Amino acid sequence: MGKLVVLTLLGVGLALVGERFVAFRERINAFRDLEPVEPPNCHLIEGIENGSEDIDILPSGLAFISSGLKYPGMPSFAPDEPGQIFMMDLNEQNPRAQALTISDGFDKTSFNPHGISTFIDKV
C-alpha cells in the first residue's frame, strides 16, 4: 500500500511539473512561428559588401561605419582585407560610402574595428 501511495504522489508531482513546464513554454512563445519581414528601405550599399560591424550617426547626418571585424573561428567575407572606417552623408539623395584614409604610422594590416562611437564637444 505504501508503494502505491508513493508512486501516486510521484506521478502527480511529475504531472504538475510537466504542466507548469508546458504552460511556461506557451507563455514565453517558445514555439511560435515567425513571419519574415522585409524592411521597406533596405538595400545593399556599394563599397561595404564585406559587411559592417557598427554605425554611429551624427546629428548633422554624417554616418561613420566600422567594417572588417574578424574573430578566430568565425567566417569572414574578406579574410585578407584589413578593417576600414567608412563615412556616409545621409542627407544626400543617394548616399554612398567613402572609405576614410587612416594616417601614416598606423598598422593598417592588423586593423580590426569592433564598434565605433563619436564625441561631440559642445564648446
Biopython code that builds the backbone (N, CA, C, O; Angstrom):
import numpy as np
from Bio.PDB.StructureBuilder import StructureBuilder

atoms = [
    (1, "MET", "N", (0.821, -1.193, 0.000)),
    (1, "MET", "CA", (0.000, 0.000, 0.000)),
    (1, "MET", "C", (0.868, 1.261, 0.000)),
    (1, "MET", "O", (0.527, 2.253, -0.645)),
    (2, "GLY", "N", (2.000, 1.218, 0.733)),
    (2, "GLY", "CA", (2.888, 2.370, 0.811)),
    (2, "GLY", "C", (3.529, 2.697, -0.528)),
    (2, "GLY", "O", (3.701, 3.865, -0.877)),
    (3, "LYS", "N", (3.889, 1.627, -1.296)),
    (3, "LYS", "CA", (4.485, 1.854, -2.608)),
    (3, "LYS", "C", (3.491, 2.522, -3.547)),
    (3, "LYS", "O", (3.864, 3.384, -4.343)),
    (4, "LEU", "N", (2.238, 2.127, -3.454)),
    (4, "LEU", "CA", (1.199, 2.692, -4.311)),
    (4, "LEU", "C", (1.008, 4.180, -4.024)),
    (4, "LEU", "O", (0.842, 4.972, -4.952)),
    (5, "VAL", "N", (1.029, 4.562, -2.756)),
    (5, "VAL", "CA", (0.885, 5.973, -2.375)),
    (5, "VAL", "C", (2.084, 6.773, -2.876)),
    (5, "VAL", "O", (1.920, 7.873, -3.403)),
    (6, "VAL", "N", (3.285, 6.228, -2.714)),
    (6, "VAL", "CA", (4.495, 6.919, -3.162)),
    (6, "VAL", "C", (4.478, 7.086, -4.678)),
    (6, "VAL", "O", (4.776, 8.168, -5.183)),
    (7, "LEU", "N", (4.132, 6.029, -5.408)),
    (7, "LEU", "CA", (4.076, 6.117, -6.866)),
    (7, "LEU", "C", (3.000, 7.092, -7.328)),
    (7, "LEU", "O", (3.200, 7.820, -8.301)),
    (8, "THR", "N", (1.868, 7.111, -6.642)),
    (8, "THR", "CA", (0.793, 8.048, -6.992)),
    (8, "THR", "C", (1.245, 9.484, -6.763)),
    (8, "THR", "O", (1.031, 10.344, -7.618)),
    (9, "LEU", "N", (1.867, 9.751, -5.621)),
    (9, "LEU", "CA", (2.356, 11.104, -5.334)),
    (9, "LEU", "C", (3.457, 11.510, -6.307)),
    (9, "LEU", "O", (3.515, 12.663, -6.733)),
    (10, "LEU", "N", (4.324, 10.575, -6.657)),
    (10, "LEU", "CA", (5.379, 10.859, -7.627)),
    (10, "LEU", "C", (4.775, 11.177, -8.992)),
    (10, "LEU", "O", (5.205, 12.123, -9.653)),
    (11, "GLY", "N", (3.783, 10.395, -9.420)),
    (11, "GLY", "CA", (3.113, 10.643, -10.698)),
    (11, "GLY", "C", (2.410, 11.985, -10.718)),
    (11, "GLY", "O", (2.496, 12.715, -11.706)),
    (12, "VAL", "N", (1.712, 12.322, -9.633)),
    (12, "VAL", "CA", (1.022, 13.618, -9.549)),
    (12, "VAL", "C", (2.045, 14.752, -9.554)),
    (12, "VAL", "O", (1.834, 15.774, -10.207)),
    (13, "GLY", "N", (3.139, 14.580, -8.841)),
    (13, "GLY", "CA", (4.184, 15.612, -8.809)),
    (13, "GLY", "C", (4.811, 15.830, -10.178)),
    (13, "GLY", "O", (5.012, 16.970, -10.595)),
    (14, "LEU", "N", (5.121, 14.739, -10.881)),
    (14, "LEU", "CA", (5.691, 14.861, -12.227)),
    (14, "LEU", "C", (4.694, 15.483, -13.198)),
    (14, "LEU", "O", (5.077, 16.278, -14.056)),
    (15, "ALA", "N", (3.419, 15.126, -13.069)),
    (15, "ALA", "CA", (2.393, 15.718, -13.931)),
    (15, "ALA", "C", (2.285, 17.221, -13.674)),
    (15, "ALA", "O", (2.139, 18.000, -14.616)),
    (16, "LEU", "N", (2.356, 17.627, -12.425)),
    (16, "LEU", "CA", (2.281, 19.053, -12.089)),
    (16, "LEU", "C", (3.490, 19.805, -12.638)),
    (16, "LEU", "O", (3.340, 20.890, -13.199)),
    (17, "VAL", "N", (4.676, 19.243, -12.482)),
    (17, "VAL", "CA", (5.885, 19.887, -13.011)),
    (17, "VAL", "C", (5.815, 19.954, -14.534)),
    (17, "VAL", "O", (6.161, 20.981, -15.117)),
    (18, "GLY", "N", (5.377, 18.884, -15.186)),
    (18, "GLY", "CA", (5.238, 18.881, -16.643)),
    (18, "GLY", "C", (4.236, 19.911, -17.121)),
    (18, "GLY", "O", (4.484, 20.605, -18.107)),
    (19, "GLU", "N", (3.101, 20.021, -16.434)),
    (19, "GLU", "CA", (2.086, 21.010, -16.816)),
    (19, "GLU", "C", (2.630, 22.422, -16.666)),
    (19, "GLU", "O", (2.380, 23.266, -17.527)),
    (20, "ARG", "N", (3.361, 22.700, -15.603)),
    (20, "ARG", "CA", (3.951, 24.033, -15.395)),
    (20, "ARG", "C", (4.982, 24.337, -16.479)),
    (20, "ARG", "O", (5.082, 25.470, -16.949)),
    (21, "PHE", "N", (5.750, 23.315, -16.875)),
    (21, "PHE", "CA", (6.753, 23.493, -17.926)),
    (21, "PHE", "C", (6.084, 23.826, -19.257)),
    (21, "PHE", "O", (6.521, 24.740, -19.956)),
    (22, "VAL", "N", (5.035, 23.098, -19.611)),
    (22, "VAL", "CA", (4.313, 23.366, -20.860)),
    (22, "VAL", "C", (3.670, 24.748, -20.815)),
    (22, "VAL", "O", (3.715, 25.477, -21.806)),
    (23, "ALA", "N", (3.075, 25.122, -19.687)),
    (23, "ALA", "CA", (2.465, 26.452, -19.561)),
    (23, "ALA", "C", (3.520, 27.549, -19.690)),
    (23, "ALA", "O", (3.258, 28.587, -20.297)),
    (24, "PHE", "N", (4.705, 27.331, -19.129)),
    (24, "PHE", "CA", (5.781, 28.316, -19.231)),
    (24, "PHE", "C", (6.235, 28.472, -20.677)),
    (24, "PHE", "O", (6.447, 29.594, -21.138)),
    (25, "ARG", "N", (6.387, 27.353, -21.406)),
    (25, "ARG", "CA", (6.782, 27.423, -22.816)),
    (25, "ARG", "C", (5.760, 28.199, -23.638)),
    (25, "ARG", "O", (6.133, 28.981, -24.512)),
    (26, "GLU", "N", (4.479, 27.988, -23.364)),
    (26, "GLU", "CA", (3.441, 28.715, -24.093)),
    (26, "GLU", "C", (3.463, 30.202, -23.741)),
    (26, "GLU", "O", (3.252, 31.048, -24.609)),
    (27, "ARG", "N", (3.716, 30.517, -22.486)),
    (27, "ARG", "CA", (3.725, 31.909, -22.046)),
    (27, "ARG", "C", (4.873, 32.700, -22.674)),
    (27, "ARG", "O", (4.718, 33.885, -22.969)),
    (28, "ILE", "N", (6.012, 32.061, -22.879)),
    (28, "ILE", "CA", (7.144, 32.774, -23.489)),
    (28, "ILE", "C", (7.183, 32.604, -25.005)),
    (28, "ILE", "O", (8.134, 33.037, -25.654)),
    (29, "ASN", "N", (6.152, 31.974, -25.572)),
    (29, "ASN", "CA", (6.039, 31.785, -27.026)),
    (29, "ASN", "C", (7.256, 31.062, -27.603)),
    (29, "ASN", "O", (7.797, 31.475, -28.628)),
    (30, "ALA", "N", (7.677, 30.002, -26.957)),
    (30, "ALA", "CA", (8.877, 29.284, -27.385)),
    (30, "ALA", "C", (8.718, 28.596, -28.736)),
    (30, "ALA", "O", (9.711, 28.370, -29.428)),
    (31, "PHE", "N", (7.505, 28.263, -29.123)),
    (31, "PHE", "CA", (7.305, 27.517, -30.361)),
    (31, "PHE", "C", (6.431, 28.264, -31.354)),
    (31, "PHE", "O", (5.758, 27.641, -32.176)),
    (32, "ARG", "N", (6.430, 29.584, -31.291)),
    (32, "ARG", "CA", (5.612, 30.349, -32.234)),
    (32, "ARG", "C", (6.291, 30.397, -33.602)),
    (32, "ARG", "O", (7.508, 30.240, -33.705)),
    (33, "ASP", "N", (5.503, 30.611, -34.640)),
    (33, "ASP", "CA", (6.025, 30.763, -35.995)),
    (33, "ASP", "C", (6.299, 32.234, -36.253)),
    (33, "ASP", "O", (5.448, 33.084, -35.992)),
    (34, "LEU", "N", (7.483, 32.535, -36.763)),
    (34, "LEU", "CA", (7.851, 33.909, -37.062)),
    (34, "LEU", "C", (7.701, 34.165, -38.551)),
    (34, "LEU", "O", (8.143, 33.370, -39.380)),
    (35, "GLU", "N", (7.075, 35.279, -38.874)),
    (35, "GLU", "CA", (6.906, 35.682, -40.265)),
    (35, "GLU", "C", (8.132, 36.493, -40.685)),
    (35, "GLU", "O", (8.522, 37.412, -39.966)),
    (36, "PRO", "N", (8.749, 36.182, -41.825)),
    (36, "PRO", "CA", (9.874, 37.003, -42.289)),
    (36, "PRO", "C", (9.395, 38.400, -42.666)),
    (36, "PRO", "O", (8.318, 38.570, -43.237)),
    (37, "VAL", "N", (10.213, 39.392, -42.336)),
    (37, "VAL", "CA", (9.868, 40.785, -42.605)),
    (37, "VAL", "C", (10.939, 41.386, -43.509)),
    (37, "VAL", "O", (12.132, 41.246, -43.241)),
    (38, "GLU", "N", (10.520, 42.045, -44.560)),
    (38, "GLU", "CA", (11.428, 42.753, -45.459)),
    (38, "GLU", "C", (11.362, 44.243, -45.134)),
    (38, "GLU", "O", (10.319, 44.859, -45.356)),
    (39, "PRO", "N", (12.438, 44.849, -44.616)),
    (39, "PRO", "CA", (12.415, 46.281, -44.355)),
    (39, "PRO", "C", (12.183, 47.046, -45.664)),
    (39, "PRO", "O", (12.761, 46.689, -46.690)),
    (40, "PRO", "N", (11.348, 48.089, -45.644)),
    (40, "PRO", "CA", (10.980, 48.763, -46.892)),
    (40, "PRO", "C", (12.127, 49.506, -47.572)),
    (40, "PRO", "O", (12.158, 49.566, -48.801)),
    (41, "ASN", "N", (13.061, 50.068, -46.828)),
    (41, "ASN", "CA", (14.125, 50.881, -47.426)),
    (41, "ASN", "C", (15.490, 50.218, -47.320)),
    (41, "ASN", "O", (16.509, 50.909, -47.317)),
    (42, "CYS", "N", (15.530, 48.915, -47.232)),
    (42, "CYS", "CA", (16.793, 48.203, -47.061)),
    (42, "CYS", "C", (17.394, 47.860, -48.420)),
    (42, "CYS", "O", (16.725, 47.270, -49.269)),
    (43, "HIS", "N", (18.662, 48.231, -48.625)),
    (43, "HIS", "CA", (19.351, 47.894, -49.863)),
    (43, "HIS", "C", (20.858, 47.809, -49.602)),
    (43, "HIS", "O", (21.363, 48.354, -48.621)),
    (44, "LEU", "N", (21.549, 47.128, -50.480)),
    (44, "LEU", "CA", (22.992, 46.959, -50.368)),
    (44, "LEU", "C", (23.696, 48.281, -50.655)),
    (44, "LEU", "O", (23.376, 48.960, -51.630)),
    (45, "ILE", "N", (24.640, 48.639, -49.817)),
    (45, "ILE", "CA", (25.416, 49.861, -50.016)),
    (45, "ILE", "C", (26.723, 49.472, -50.680)),
    (45, "ILE", "O", (27.492, 48.677, -50.139)),
    (46, "GLU", "N", (26.971, 50.028, -51.845)),
    (46, "GLU", "CA", (28.201, 49.713, -52.566)),
    (46, "GLU", "C", (29.411, 50.189, -51.771)),
    (46, "GLU", "O", (29.408, 51.280, -51.201)),
    (47, "GLY", "N", (30.426, 49.363, -51.744)),
    (47, "GLY", "CA", (31.646, 49.689, -51.015)),
    (47, "GLY", "C", (31.738, 48.970, -49.683)),
    (47, "GLY", "O", (32.832, 48.804, -49.143)),
    (48, "ILE", "N", (30.599, 48.539, -49.143)),
    (48, "ILE", "CA", (30.599, 47.841, -47.857)),
    (48, "ILE", "C", (30.057, 46.425, -48.062)),
    (48, "ILE", "O", (29.272, 45.933, -47.253)),
    (49, "GLU", "N", (30.477, 45.782, -49.138)),
    (49, "GLU", "CA", (29.998, 44.441, -49.433)),
    (49, "GLU", "C", (30.458, 43.420, -48.396)),
    (49, "GLU", "O", (29.850, 42.358, -48.255)),
    (50, "ASN", "N", (31.532, 43.739, -47.669)),
    (50, "ASN", "CA", (32.073, 42.808, -46.683)),
    (50, "ASN", "C", (31.358, 42.895, -45.347)),
    (50, "ASN", "O", (31.736, 42.207, -44.399)),
    (51, "GLY", "N", (30.338, 43.723, -45.257)),
    (51, "GLY", "CA", (29.571, 43.840, -44.030)),
    (51, "GLY", "C", (30.079, 44.950, -43.137)),
    (51, "GLY", "O", (31.216, 45.404, -43.267)),
    (52, "SER", "N", (29.228, 45.375, -42.236)),
    (52, "SER", "CA", (29.601, 46.418, -41.282)),
    (52, "SER", "C", (29.411, 45.880, -39.878)),
    (52, "SER", "O", (28.548, 45.035, -39.639)),
    (53, "GLU", "N", (30.216, 46.369, -38.951)),
    (53, "GLU", "CA", (30.131, 45.907, -37.579)),
    (53, "GLU", "C", (29.298, 46.866, -36.745)),
    (53, "GLU", "O", (28.505, 46.428, -35.911)),
    (54, "ASP", "N", (29.464, 48.167, -36.955)),
    (54, "ASP", "CA", (28.741, 49.150, -36.148)),
    (54, "ASP", "C", (28.590, 50.433, -36.950)),
    (54, "ASP", "O", (29.308, 50.660, -37.923)),
    (55, "ILE", "N", (27.642, 51.272, -36.529)),
    (55, "ILE", "CA", (27.399, 52.551, -37.193)),
    (55, "ILE", "C", (27.101, 53.588, -36.119)),
    (55, "ILE", "O", (26.437, 53.297, -35.124)),
    (56, "ASP", "N", (27.599, 54.793, -36.333)),
    (56, "ASP", "CA", (27.305, 55.914, -35.439)),
    (56, "ASP", "C", (26.908, 57.094, -36.315)),
    (56, "ASP", "O", (27.654, 57.484, -37.212)),
    (57, "ILE", "N", (25.737, 57.659, -36.056)),
    (57, "ILE", "CA", (25.205, 58.745, -36.876)),
    (57, "ILE", "C", (25.249, 60.038, -36.071)),
    (57, "ILE", "O", (24.725, 60.112, -34.959)),
    (58, "LEU", "N", (25.884, 61.055, -36.651)),
    (58, "LEU", "CA", (25.970, 62.363, -36.016)),
    (58, "LEU", "C", (24.670, 63.136, -36.245)),
    (58, "LEU", "O", (23.931, 62.824, -37.178)),
    (59, "PRO", "N", (24.378, 64.142, -35.409)),
    (59, "PRO", "CA", (23.172, 64.948, -35.613)),
    (59, "PRO", "C", (23.139, 65.644, -36.976)),
    (59, "PRO", "O", (22.060, 65.955, -37.479)),
    (60, "SER", "N", (24.295, 65.889, -37.573)),
    (60, "SER", "CA", (24.359, 66.552, -38.876)),
    (60, "SER", "C", (23.988, 65.617, -40.028)),
    (60, "SER", "O", (23.809, 66.076, -41.156)),
    (61, "GLY", "N", (23.870, 64.315, -39.763)),
    (61, "GLY", "CA", (23.526, 63.366, -40.809)),
    (61, "GLY", "C", (24.703, 62.571, -41.333)),
    (61, "GLY", "O", (24.526, 61.713, -42.198)),
    (62, "LEU", "N", (25.906, 62.834, -40.830)),
    (62, "LEU", "CA", (27.067, 62.032, -41.228)),
    (62, "LEU", "C", (27.058, 60.720, -40.445)),
    (62, "LEU", "O", (26.841, 60.704, -39.233)),
    (63, "ALA", "N", (27.293, 59.638, -41.151)),
    (63, "ALA", "CA", (27.329, 58.322, -40.520)),
    (63, "ALA", "C", (28.729, 57.739, -40.663)),
    (63, "ALA", "O", (29.315, 57.771, -41.745)),
    (64, "PHE", "N", (29.257, 57.210, -39.573)),
    (64, "PHE", "CA", (30.551, 56.533, -39.573)),
    (64, "PHE", "C", (30.296, 55.045, -39.360)),
    (64, "PHE", "O", (29.583, 54.651, -38.437)),
    (65, "ILE", "N", (30.884, 54.229, -40.220)),
    (65, "ILE", "CA", (30.615, 52.792, -40.221)),
    (65, "ILE", "C", (31.933, 52.041, -40.081)),
    (65, "ILE", "O", (32.870, 52.276, -40.844)),
    (66, "SER", "N", (32.005, 51.140, -39.108)),
    (66, "SER", "CA", (33.195, 50.293, -38.977)),
    (66, "SER", "C", (32.929, 48.978, -39.696)),
    (66, "SER", "O", (31.830, 48.427, -39.625)),
    (67, "SER", "N", (33.950, 48.485, -40.387)),
    (67, "SER", "CA", (33.804, 47.272, -41.186)),
    (67, "SER", "C", (35.085, 46.454, -41.098)),
    (67, "SER", "O", (36.176, 47.004, -40.948)),
    (68, "GLY", "N", (34.943, 45.140, -41.191)),
    (68, "GLY", "CA", (36.120, 44.279, -41.238)),
    (68, "GLY", "C", (36.418, 43.545, -39.955)),
    (68, "GLY", "O", (37.559, 43.136, -39.741)),
    (69, "LEU", "N", (35.434, 43.359, -39.092)),
    (69, "LEU", "CA", (35.662, 42.632, -37.848)),
    (69, "LEU", "C", (35.926, 41.161, -38.147)),
    (69, "LEU", "O", (35.209, 40.532, -38.925)),
    (70, "LYS", "N", (36.965, 40.625, -37.516)),
    (70, "LYS", "CA", (37.311, 39.215, -37.703)),
    (70, "LYS", "C", (37.507, 38.560, -36.338)),
    (70, "LYS", "O", (38.208, 39.089, -35.476)),
    (71, "TYR", "N", (36.882, 37.412, -36.159)),
    (71, "TYR", "CA", (37.056, 36.599, -34.962)),
    (71, "TYR", "C", (37.653, 35.261, -35.372)),
    (71, "TYR", "O", (37.315, 34.747, -36.437)),
    (72, "PRO", "N", (38.528, 34.684, -34.561)),
    (72, "PRO", "CA", (39.022, 33.339, -34.885)),
    (72, "PRO", "C", (37.860, 32.345, -34.871)),
    (72, "PRO", "O", (37.048, 32.334, -33.946)),
    (73, "GLY", "N", (37.797, 31.526, -35.895)),
    (73, "GLY", "CA", (36.748, 30.524, -35.969)),
    (73, "GLY", "C", (35.446, 31.014, -36.567)),
    (73, "GLY", "O", (34.539, 30.217, -36.808)),
    (74, "MET", "N", (35.335, 32.319, -36.814)),
    (74, "MET", "CA", (34.114, 32.871, -37.404)),
    (74, "MET", "C", (34.373, 33.159, -38.876)),
    (74, "MET", "O", (35.396, 33.761, -39.203)),
    (75, "PRO", "N", (33.467, 32.744, -39.790)),
    (75, "PRO", "CA", (33.704, 33.016, -41.208)),
    (75, "PRO", "C", (33.759, 34.514, -41.488)),
    (75, "PRO", "O", (33.025, 35.294, -40.881)),
    (76, "SER", "N", (34.620, 34.904, -42.398)),
    (76, "SER", "CA", (34.786, 36.306, -42.759)),
    (76, "SER", "C", (34.520, 36.468, -44.249)),
    (76, "SER", "O", (34.882, 35.605, -45.048)),
    (77, "PHE", "N", (33.876, 37.595, -44.624)),
    (77, "PHE", "CA", (33.581, 37.859, -46.030)),
    (77, "PHE", "C", (34.854, 38.175, -46.814)),
    (77, "PHE", "O", (34.947, 37.862, -48.001)),
    (78, "ALA", "N", (35.818, 38.785, -46.162)),
    (78, "ALA", "CA", (37.073, 39.161, -46.818)),
    (78, "ALA", "C", (38.220, 38.931, -45.834)),
    (78, "ALA", "O", (38.694, 39.880, -45.208)),
    (79, "PRO", "N", (38.671, 37.688, -45.689)),
    (79, "PRO", "CA", (39.684, 37.397, -44.671)),
    (79, "PRO", "C", (41.031, 38.061, -44.908)),
    (79, "PRO", "O", (41.796, 38.245, -43.961)),
    (80, "ASP", "N", (41.342, 38.427, -46.153)),
    (80, "ASP", "CA", (42.648, 39.013, -46.450)),
    (80, "ASP", "C", (42.643, 40.535, -46.443)),
    (80, "ASP", "O", (43.703, 41.147, -46.571)),
    (81, "GLU", "N", (41.482, 41.161, -46.296)),
    (81, "GLU", "CA", (41.403, 42.623, -46.309)),
    (81, "GLU", "C", (41.402, 43.161, -44.881)),
    (81, "GLU", "O", (40.765, 42.580, -44.002)),
    (82, "PRO", "N", (42.115, 44.272, -44.641)),
    (82, "PRO", "CA", (42.088, 44.865, -43.306)),
    (82, "PRO", "C", (40.764, 45.583, -43.061)),
    (82, "PRO", "O", (40.002, 45.837, -43.993)),
    (83, "GLY", "N", (40.504, 45.901, -41.813)),
    (83, "GLY", "CA", (39.296, 46.637, -41.473)),
    (83, "GLY", "C", (39.353, 48.064, -41.987)),
    (83, "GLY", "O", (40.427, 48.588, -42.281)),
    (84, "GLN", "N", (38.187, 48.688, -42.092)),
    (84, "GLN", "CA", (38.108, 50.063, -42.579)),
    (84, "GLN", "C", (37.033, 50.824, -41.817)),
    (84, "GLN", "O", (36.156, 50.238, -41.182)),
    (85, "ILE", "N", (37.128, 52.151, -41.899)),
    (85, "ILE", "CA", (36.089, 53.048, -41.410)),
    (85, "ILE", "C", (35.533, 53.775, -42.627)),
    (85, "ILE", "O", (36.286, 54.345, -43.416)),
    (86, "PHE", "N", (34.216, 53.753, -42.773)),
    (86, "PHE", "CA", (33.551, 54.423, -43.887)),
    (86, "PHE", "C", (32.746, 55.601, -43.362)),
    (86, "PHE", "O", (32.355, 55.636, -42.196)),
    (87, "MET", "N", (32.505, 56.572, -44.252)),
    (87, "MET", "CA", (31.666, 57.718, -43.920)),
    (87, "MET", "C", (30.590, 57.847, -44.993)),
    (87, "MET", "O", (30.856, 57.663, -46.181)),
    (88, "MET", "N", (29.372, 58.167, -44.559)),
    (88, "MET", "CA", (28.267, 58.409, -45.491)),
    (88, "MET", "C", (27.549, 59.679, -45.062)),
    (88, "MET", "O", (27.387, 59.933, -43.868)),
    (89, "ASP", "N", (27.117, 60.478, -46.034)),
    (89, "ASP", "CA", (26.283, 61.640, -45.756)),
    (89, "ASP", "C", (24.843, 61.226, -46.021)),
    (89, "ASP", "O", (24.427, 61.113, -47.174)),
    (90, "LEU", "N", (24.088, 61.002, -44.959)),
    (90, "LEU", "CA", (22.716, 60.521, -45.096)),
    (90, "LEU", "C", (21.759, 61.600, -45.585)),
    (90, "LEU", "O", (20.591, 61.312, -45.850)),
    (91, "ASN", "N", (22.235, 62.841, -45.710)),
    (91, "ASN", "CA", (21.393, 63.920, -46.238)),
    (91, "ASN", "C", (21.324, 63.889, -47.762)),
    (91, "ASN", "O", (20.448, 64.523, -48.350)),
    (92, "GLU", "N", (22.222, 63.169, -48.402)),
    (92, "GLU", "CA", (22.233, 63.083, -49.861)),
    (92, "GLU", "C", (21.073, 62.218, -50.350)),
    (92, "GLU", "O", (20.559, 61.373, -49.618)),
    (93, "GLN", "N", (20.672, 62.445, -51.604)),
    (93, "GLN", "CA", (19.585, 61.663, -52.197)),
    (93, "GLN", "C", (19.972, 60.184, -52.303)),
    (93, "GLN", "O", (19.197, 59.304, -51.930)),
    (94, "ASN", "N", (21.164, 59.924, -52.810)),
    (94, "ASN", "CA", (21.692, 58.557, -52.917)),
    (94, "ASN", "C", (23.022, 58.486, -52.177)),
    (94, "ASN", "O", (24.077, 58.618, -52.798)),
    (95, "PRO", "N", (22.991, 58.282, -50.865)),
    (95, "PRO", "CA", (24.250, 58.282, -50.108)),
    (95, "PRO", "C", (25.157, 57.129, -50.523)),
    (95, "PRO", "O", (24.705, 56.013, -50.779)),
    (96, "ARG", "N", (26.467, 57.439, -50.582)),
    (96, "ARG", "CA", (27.471, 56.437, -50.925)),
    (96, "ARG", "C", (28.513, 56.390, -49.821)),
    (96, "ARG", "O", (28.837, 57.407, -49.208)),
    (97, "ALA", "N", (29.026, 55.205, -49.579)),
    (97, "ALA", "CA", (30.052, 55.032, -48.550)),
    (97, "ALA", "C", (31.417, 55.385, -49.120)),
    (97, "ALA", "O", (31.776, 54.956, -50.216)),
    (98, "GLN", "N", (32.175, 56.176, -48.359)),
    (98, "GLN", "CA", (33.536, 56.541, -48.743)),
    (98, "GLN", "C", (34.477, 56.040, -47.654)),
    (98, "GLN", "O", (34.288, 56.336, -46.474)),
    (99, "ALA", "N", (35.483, 55.287, -48.055)),
    (99, "ALA", "CA", (36.469, 54.798, -47.092)),
    (99, "ALA", "C", (37.328, 55.965, -46.618)),
    (99, "ALA", "O", (37.839, 56.735, -47.431)),
    (100, "LEU", "N", (37.484, 56.093, -45.314)),
    (100, "LEU", "CA", (38.330, 57.147, -44.757)),
    (100, "LEU", "C", (39.782, 56.688, -44.766)),
    (100, "LEU", "O", (40.074, 55.511, -44.549)),
    (101, "THR", "N", (40.682, 57.621, -45.016)),
    (101, "THR", "CA", (42.110, 57.330, -45.041)),
    (101, "THR", "C", (42.643, 57.336, -43.617)),
    (101, "THR", "O", (42.381, 58.260, -42.847)),
    (102, "ILE", "N", (43.385, 56.307, -43.281)),
    (102, "ILE", "CA", (43.991, 56.215, -41.957)),
    (102, "ILE", "C", (45.402, 56.762, -42.058)),
    (102, "ILE", "O", (46.137, 56.429, -42.987)),
    (103, "SER", "N", (45.784, 57.606, -41.097)),
    (103, "SER", "CA", (47.069, 58.299, -41.160)),
    (103, "SER", "C", (48.246, 57.326, -41.124)),
    (103, "SER", "O", (48.121, 56.177, -40.700)),
    (104, "ASP", "N", (49.385, 57.824, -41.582)),
    (104, "ASP", "CA", (50.608, 57.020, -41.602)),
    (104, "ASP", "C", (51.045, 56.679, -40.182)),
    (104, "ASP", "O", (50.693, 57.368, -39.225)),
    (105, "GLY", "N", (51.805, 55.620, -40.068)),
    (105, "GLY", "CA", (52.292, 55.192, -38.763)),
    (105, "GLY", "C", (51.319, 54.258, -38.060)),
    (105, "GLY", "O", (51.593, 53.795, -36.953)),
    (106, "PHE", "N", (50.205, 53.983, -38.682)),
    (106, "PHE", "CA", (49.190, 53.104, -38.113)),
    (106, "PHE", "C", (49.261, 51.768, -38.847)),
    (106, "PHE", "O", (49.328, 51.746, -40.076)),
    (107, "ASP", "N", (49.246, 50.669, -38.126)),
    (107, "ASP", "CA", (49.331, 49.347, -38.750)),
    (107, "ASP", "C", (47.975, 48.982, -39.353)),
    (107, "ASP", "O", (47.112, 48.420, -38.679)),
    (108, "LYS", "N", (47.805, 49.309, -40.625)),
    (108, "LYS", "CA", (46.523, 49.085, -41.303)),
    (108, "LYS", "C", (46.235, 47.604, -41.514)),
    (108, "LYS", "O", (45.072, 47.206, -41.578)),
    (109, "THR", "N", (47.274, 46.786, -41.623)),
    (109, "THR", "CA", (47.056, 45.363, -41.907)),
    (109, "THR", "C", (46.402, 44.629, -40.743)),
    (109, "THR", "O", (45.704, 43.637, -40.952)),
    (110, "SER", "N", (46.618, 45.101, -39.526)),
    (110, "SER", "CA", (46.032, 44.429, -38.364)),
    (110, "SER", "C", (44.813, 45.171, -37.817)),
    (110, "SER", "O", (44.316, 44.835, -36.742)),
    (111, "PHE", "N", (44.328, 46.176, -38.548)),
    (111, "PHE", "CA", (43.177, 46.953, -38.087)),
    (111, "PHE", "C", (41.932, 46.068, -38.101)),
    (111, "PHE", "O", (41.554, 45.535, -39.144)),
    (112, "ASN", "N", (41.302, 45.916, -36.946)),
    (112, "ASN", "CA", (40.161, 45.019, -36.771)),
    (112, "ASN", "C", (39.110, 45.742, -35.921)),
    (112, "ASN", "O", (38.962, 45.439, -34.737)),
    (113, "PRO", "N", (38.371, 46.704, -36.519)),
    (113, "PRO", "CA", (37.481, 47.540, -35.710)),
    (113, "PRO", "C", (36.298, 46.765, -35.141)),
    (113, "PRO", "O", (35.650, 45.985, -35.840)),
    (114, "HIS", "N", (36.036, 46.995, -33.873)),
    (114, "HIS", "CA", (34.882, 46.393, -33.208)),
    (114, "HIS", "C", (34.129, 47.512, -32.502)),
    (114, "HIS", "O", (34.491, 47.919, -31.399)),
    (115, "GLY", "N", (33.083, 48.000, -33.146)),
    (115, "GLY", "CA", (32.310, 49.104, -32.591)),
    (115, "GLY", "C", (32.880, 50.440, -33.017)),
    (115, "GLY", "O", (34.015, 50.536, -33.483)),
    (116, "ILE", "N", (32.070, 51.465, -32.849)),
    (116, "ILE", "CA", (32.508, 52.821, -33.155)),
    (116, "ILE", "C", (31.624, 53.773, -32.364)),
    (116, "ILE", "O", (30.433, 53.522, -32.181)),
    (117, "SER", "N", (32.210, 54.859, -31.901)),
    (117, "SER", "CA", (31.435, 55.898, -31.228)),
    (117, "SER", "C", (32.124, 57.230, -31.476)),
    (117, "SER", "O", (33.320, 57.280, -31.761)),
    (118, "THR", "N", (31.367, 58.293, -31.367)),
    (118, "THR", "CA", (31.904, 59.629, -31.602)),
    (118, "THR", "C", (31.679, 60.494, -30.373)),
    (118, "THR", "O", (30.800, 60.227, -29.553)),
    (119, "PHE", "N", (32.492, 61.534, -30.265)),
    (119, "PHE", "CA", (32.356, 62.510, -29.187)),
    (119, "PHE", "C", (32.151, 63.873, -29.823)),
    (119, "PHE", "O", (32.914, 64.269, -30.704)),
    (120, "ILE", "N", (31.136, 64.587, -29.388)),
    (120, "ILE", "CA", (30.858, 65.924, -29.903)),
    (120, "ILE", "C", (31.107, 66.916, -28.777)),
    (120, "ILE", "O", (30.437, 66.880, -27.745)),
    (121, "ASP", "N", (32.082, 67.806, -28.985)),
    (121, "ASP", "CA", (32.410, 68.825, -27.994)),
    (121, "ASP", "C", (31.411, 69.964, -28.119)),
    (121, "ASP", "O", (31.224, 70.493, -29.215)),
    (122, "LYS", "N", (30.773, 70.351, -27.041)),
    (122, "LYS", "CA", (29.730, 71.380, -27.060)),
    (122, "LYS", "C", (30.279, 72.799, -27.062)),
    (122, "LYS", "O", (29.497, 73.750, -27.072)),
    (123, "VAL", "N", (31.611, 72.976, -27.051)),
    (123, "VAL", "CA", (32.216, 74.309, -26.980)),
    (123, "VAL", "C", (31.989, 75.073, -28.246)),
    (123, "VAL", "O", (32.429, 76.216, -28.365)),
]
sb = StructureBuilder()
sb.init_structure("model")
sb.init_model(0)
sb.init_chain("A")
sb.init_seg("    ")
for serial, (resi, resn, name, xyz) in enumerate(atoms, 1):
    if name == "N":
        sb.init_residue(resn, " ", resi, " ")
    sb.init_atom(name, np.array(xyz, "f"), 0.0, 1.0, " ", f" {name:<3s}", serial, name[0])
structure = sb.get_structure()
